[in-house]
Amino acid sequence: MTDAPHRHPELAAGRWGQLSLLEQLANVGSEVGRMRRWRDRDESLMTGAFERALELLDLTLADPRWRGRLREIARARELLCDAASGGSEYGTTVEDLDRYFLAFAVAARRGR
């Protein structure tokens, strides 16, 4: 992650580490959903959601509890970048990722 200011300062300050992996990925999914909603309507809002999703995935990658899951989380980040760039590398779509991350939101809600 870069030294740029955090878009989620309260999470970067430590609250992120209190969330389960399901909750973390559900939050990423919220930003992916925003990407999908704004994609054809407002490019700056879509870009902001993409950048926030990347930051949240970076915070998840930095969470020491998920050391055994880094490959999977990094792959999700890679696919997010692919979808944001039009799916030219792997054919990933924002809709695909929205569905993928929705499963984490559903599971996180059931766990409460």
Secondary structure in CASP SS format (residue, H / E / C, confidence):
PFRMAT SS
TARGET T0000
AUTHOR 0000-0000-0000
METHOD secondary structure of the structure
MODEL  1
M C 1.00
T C 1.00
D C 1.00
A C 1.00
P C 1.00
H C 1.00
R C 1.00
H C 1.00
P H 1.00
E H 1.00
L H 1.00
A H 1.00
A C 1.00
G C 1.00
R H 1.00
W H 1.00
G H 1.00
Q H 1.00
L C 1.00
S C 1.00
L H 1.00
L H 1.00
E H 1.00
Q H 1.00
L H 1.00
A H 1.00
N H 1.00
V H 1.00
G H 1.00
S H 1.00
E H 1.00
V H 1.00
G H 1.00
R H 1.00
M H 1.00
R H 1.00
R H 1.00
W H 1.00
R C 1.00
D C 1.00
R C 1.00
D C 1.00
E H 1.00
S H 1.00
L H 1.00
M H 1.00
T H 1.00
G H 1.00
A H 1.00
F H 1.00
E H 1.00
R H 1.00
A H 1.00
L H 1.00
E H 1.00
L H 1.00
L H 1.00
D H 1.00
L H 1.00
T H 1.00
L H 1.00
A H 1.00
D C 1.00
P H 1.00
R H 1.00
W H 1.00
R H 1.00
G H 1.00
R H 1.00
L H 1.00
R H 1.00
E H 1.00
I H 1.00
A H 1.00
R H 1.00
A H 1.00
R H 1.00
E H 1.00
L H 1.00
L H 1.00
C H 1.00
D H 1.00
A H 1.00
A H 1.00
S C 1.00
G C 1.00
G C 1.00
S C 1.00
E C 1.00
Y C 1.00
G C 1.00
T C 1.00
T C 1.00
V H 1.00
E H 1.00
D H 1.00
L H 1.00
D H 1.00
R H 1.00
Y H 1.00
F H 1.00
L H 1.00
A H 1.00
F H 1.00
A H 1.00
V H 1.00
A H 1.00
A H 1.00
R H 1.00
R H 1.00
G C 1.00
R C 1.00
END
